Amino acid sequence: DKKRVLNFSPGPAKIPEEVLLQAQKELLNYRGQGLGVMEMSHRSKEFEEIIAGAEKSVRDLLHVPDNYKVLFLQGGGAGQFASVPLNLMQSGSADYLVSGSWSAAAAKEAEKYGNVSLVVPKPSKFVTIPDQSTWKLNDKADYFYYCGNETVHGVEFQGVPDIPSHIPIVADISSSLMSQNVDVGKYGLLFGGAQKNIGPAGVTLVVVRDDLLGHARKECPSVWDYKVQSANTSLYNTPPCFNVYITALILQWIQKNGGLDAMEALSRQKSGLIYDVIDKSNGFYSSPVDRKYRSRMNIPFRIGTGEEQDQLETEFLAEAKKHRMLQLKGHRSVGGMRASLYNAVTVAETQLLADLMKEFQDRKT
Ligand code: PMP
């Protein structure tokens, strides 16, 4: 059976089929060059056009102001957990909002480099975001850090945090990247790994305001020094060329499919289909997350309650697999189910999952 599955993975995630087909077509011979992108010099005219095209797409999609740099780096989201303090922690302190496991990991990494204060105490469960009026901000922080969408816990921040303008806001938007419009000008730095919404693992997009460049601590590795990479248009060292190429194709695919307005509308429609089943299930399905902060991208949910829960969830996963729906198991730290609905997942695929959920409930209740 050569049919593709319905891939609800939290990442690496589904890549649009037409992008894969184009990459397949160009794999051995990129546009008549007689070699593929994997085999090509990163200093070649062809690759320089690919990375410049990717940058242009990012600038167009996100309406990036001219005083921001767009970088394609390596080391993933976790690399940025270190890179952010290494570049921005000039006086040695930063504020972190911890709203899930990824911002918690970022705060822990930053502690290696300076004083990290949590603006709200770490809760025992990540299911909401405390109101901003309760945050304790440090007026002298080098930056304020938060995660736009917590991939494991399905908690999505709404809007832009209201932080005094002299403090740059840094956001990890790995799992919501290019799924909605972002007011880039309100941020000091935005970053995200590509492997959810815009590409294969191995490329990390960084958008950074230019006045934040050039203050890196001396122990900052050159490959992660934003100023060094910016001066070299992300080609200080050999980039993951093939992954940048696939990312460039996916960014074009997003542009062709209506840009971020369309991606945002689709994400609301898709997540709405699943939340609707959960909300109308009389408690058969449950979402632990405060409605106000429900993620459009990652939907964690439980099936049944008490002793039945394990059995029902195991059965549901097996049934989903029969229908070629994969990667629905929740993160090991929270258990249960999680449906991830990134850009490449279609409304039709999401509807099939919603239908299966309804049908499963009907049979079990
Ligand atoms: N931040 C978020 C929100 C994530 O979802 C992930 C990975 N799933 C990371 C950071 C870490 O990214 P990476 O694995 O690319 O280092």
Residues whose N, C-alpha, C, O or C-beta is under 5 A from the ligand:
A	BS01	PMP	G75 G76 G77 A78 G79 W102 N149 T151 D172 S174 S175 G193
